[in-house]
Amino acid sequence: MLLKPFNFHAPNSLESALQTYGSLQNVKLQAGGTFLLNGLKTMKRKGAKTPQHIISLAHIPELKGIEDQGDYVVVKSMTNIDEIYDSPLLTGNLRVLRVVARNISSQLIRNMATLGGNLTCRYTWTEMPAVMIALQARMHFTGVDGKEEIVPAEEFFKNAAKTDKIFTQASIKKDKDISFAYYRAKKSLPVDIPLLSLCVTTRLLKGKFSQTIVAVNNCVAFAQRDRKLEDFLNGKAVDQAVAETALEHLDESIYAARGTDYKKYMFRVGIRHVLRDLTEKQR
Ligand SMILES: Cc1cc2nc3c(=O)[nH]c(=O)nc-3n(C[C@H](O)[C@H](O)[C@H](O)COP(=O)(O)OP(=O)(O)OC[C@H]3O[C@@H](n4cnc5c(N)ncnc54)[C@H](O)[C@@H]3O)c2cc1C
């Protein structure tokens, strides 16, 4: 047997999931299962203690789908990566979610892996965290007491993505005047996970950067903003030259963290790439 035995719970409402979650010890939540089940197999192989209970979130209608709610679009936690890629509601600034979804692993993984799993699994290399920071998304959680808590994505990842609640949805303000650029470098040819990724959003006003957010995932720490680069870019003309001069204004501590020369080089390639991409977009 690949897994140690556990009790499997499959609630069909958020309320009943919260009740079950609050009443059990030694319990784990399952979204798409793509990380969790692999993790349990590894734990068994190493002789480590595994959870006694698994609560699947797969049959909870409140946690599924993408909704237009006026000024905001809400992406519920059990929406899978393929549904994000396919959604006609993700336009303007939100289209970056589709760009990222298209690059995540294989079709099989995209069919199972969920937004919630990607954001809360606490693997530092998953790609949606940087995108949520760049979009200034709000992350919604419900605790076993039924109370909702809303946390800006940036705060959640500053606190190392820790939660004892159920993540229910991300809400993101629609803004067709925000431009974005995304860059990801593969870790290696056979293993399609990223070595690093960058997501930049900006409002291009009269040919200049404004309200720029540079979200960086160095894949060894949780995604974070490079505020030094943001400060440098805001107010600068969007042109080819900025892609070169920007490289002198990085918060090096982010890019140097456990970085090889190759990785540091690829970050510079990525920064040039996203800034040139934004230059093209404003033409
Ligand atoms: C081979 C492979 C390649 C991949 N490549 C990429 C890639 O290139 N880019 C990328 O970004 N990602 C990649 N991933 C990750 C993938 O996109 C998923 O995000 C990830 O596997 C977890 O999603 P899941 O829904 O399967 O979560 P699960 O495995 O079900 O859950 C993981 C953990 O997240 C927590 N969790 C899940 N949902 C909730 C919730 N609603 N509330 C609270 N806690 C929750 C639980 O603690 C759970 O144990 C890859 C995964 C695999 C297996």
The ligand as a Gaussian input file, in Angstrom:
#p B3LYP/6-31G(d) Opt

LIG

0 1
 C        4.328000      17.457000     -11.353000
 C        3.852000      18.795000     -10.854000
 C        4.246000      19.937000     -11.529000
 C        3.825000      21.181000     -11.069000
 N        4.219000      22.291000     -11.733000
 C        3.825000      23.502000     -11.299000
 C        4.233000      24.685000     -11.955000
 O        4.966000      24.679000     -12.936000
 N        3.799000      25.881000     -11.440000
 C        2.996000      25.951000     -10.332000
 O        2.628000      27.043000      -9.921000
 N        2.592000      24.851000      -9.695000
 C        2.974000      23.631000     -10.145000
 N        2.574000      22.518000      -9.483000
 C        1.719000      22.697000      -8.292000
 C        0.237000      22.625000      -8.660000
 O       -0.093000      23.712000      -9.463000
 C       -0.716000      22.718000      -7.429000
 O       -0.852000      24.015000      -7.042000
 C       -0.272000      22.030000      -6.236000
 O        0.016000      20.734000      -6.665000
 C       -1.307000      21.977000      -5.092000
 O       -2.641000      22.072000      -5.515000
 P       -3.737000      20.991000      -5.083000
 O       -5.055000      21.606000      -5.382000
 O       -3.483000      19.665000      -5.689000
 O       -3.533000      20.938000      -3.507000
 P       -3.464000      19.672000      -2.505000
 O       -2.310000      18.821000      -2.837000
 O       -4.800000      19.029000      -2.377000
 O       -3.222000      20.470000      -1.153000
 C       -1.979000      20.918000      -0.739000
 C       -2.126000      21.490000       0.677000
 O       -2.696000      22.793000       0.562000
 C       -3.582000      23.049000       1.646000
 N       -4.878000      23.467000       1.107000
 C       -5.396000      23.165000      -0.118000
 N       -6.550000      23.821000      -0.302000
 C       -6.763000      24.540000       0.832000
 C       -7.780000      25.452000       1.242000
 N       -8.819000      25.769000       0.434000
 N       -7.695000      26.017000       2.466000
 C       -6.658000      25.745000       3.287000
 N       -5.651000      24.893000       2.958000
 C       -5.709000      24.304000       1.739000
 C       -3.713000      21.814000       2.468000
 O       -2.918000      21.943000       3.637000
 C       -3.121000      20.728000       1.594000
 O       -2.499000      19.786000       2.365000
 C        2.972000      21.275000      -9.910000
 C        2.568000      20.126000      -9.241000
 C        2.990000      18.881000      -9.680000
 C        2.516000      17.670000      -8.928000

